[in-house]
Amino acid sequence: MVAPDTGARAPLSEHLPRTTGMDRILIRGGNRLSGTIPISGAKNAALPLMAAALLTEKTLRLTNLPYLADITSMANLLIQFGVEVSIDGDNNGENGRAIDMTAAQILDTTAPYDLVRKMRASVLVLGPLVARFGNAEVSLPGGCAIGTRPIDLHLGGLETLGAEIELEGGYVRVTAPKGLTGARVEFPKVSVGATENLMMAACLAKGETELVNAAREPEIVDLANCLTAMGAKIGGVGTDTLTIQGVDELGAAEHRILPDRIETGTYAVAAAITGGDVELRNTDYALIAALAEKMEEGGISVTATEGGVKVACPNGRVDGVDVKTEPYPGFPTDLQAQYMALMTMARGASMITETIFENRFMHVPELVRMGANINVHDSSAMVRGVKRLTGAPVMATDLRASVSLVLAGLAAEGETIVNRVYHLDRGYERLEQKLAACGVDIERLKT
């Protein structure tokens, strides 16, 4: 392990948001959304793409970079390793904000607890570091409280490629002094993070790696496309079986991050829950097809436009429609809480079943405080629509739960105050400004 040189690693703050502590958001509900909302680059694509910079000594440039607290955390983690990181302005024309990362001189391969605890995606540096340098030490990740989300699949896959694993003092140490060797890795269940980690590691492994039962999310495809631009050889992109031929080294590349499908879906629900009419720009209907199908079944108009998606709720109220979360291309778990907020005011009842994470109904008590009628039994929630919600002080528990409370507040009568919105800052760029531009009465209360 390379000895650290702390003098070369000042935290990056310019052009990136800092965490906002205990800010609150105040919403005066009842306004109908109308207008245009620009969609940012995908956080869940940007984070593994940033980790991919560790695979090469050349510069990786990413455009359409979202302005989020998690991006700050990942940038500072890369700087901790010795990566040169720079941000190209607030807005770089059609390509949005850009980040340049050069991992030519890595000073350390340890990801400390103080950085990793803020963001689970930190574990994505394991594969690239071990593949290129033969060792990595990463604190067991933190992030948000929606279940255990173990990293066993990441570690088991790396072991199959020849790595040795040690767990001690809250850290996982992975070593491969002779390098990684290609092998067949069959995931016992679909995991986006493990697929990303193993795909990156396999790019520099000796020989061929086959990833079976791999995740197929658009963010996986985006990462594969970027790695290919860097010189990787990856087959089966977009399917559940990926084949990676290891290469000796990867090179420089420039890659545009795909639009955020969860942000797209969230604002689609915002339009529907307020009986609004909104065009979402810089995104793609295909990214939210599973959500759009359910919304259309409930009477909402969701149509593709040139460069975006138009959402309208002509009748002002939707019908209850059941959903079950599933791996892509099924209904996303990251849109379950938002969809539940929509169903609280639907005509009739809907059953929402969560199959991905075991602890992802923590928003239910807060929605009930606002007048929702929801009964949870094991992994399913029965939502019986009510005619109105009432504003109330509510508490955010995780990223997607927090935005579901904002959505409920948009439609509720009176004032809603959402506490602990630092969760929101991890995944939604300038949420208040985007909603205010479409007629929402919303403001951030600084602490």
Disulfide bonds with the S-S distance in Angstrom:
none
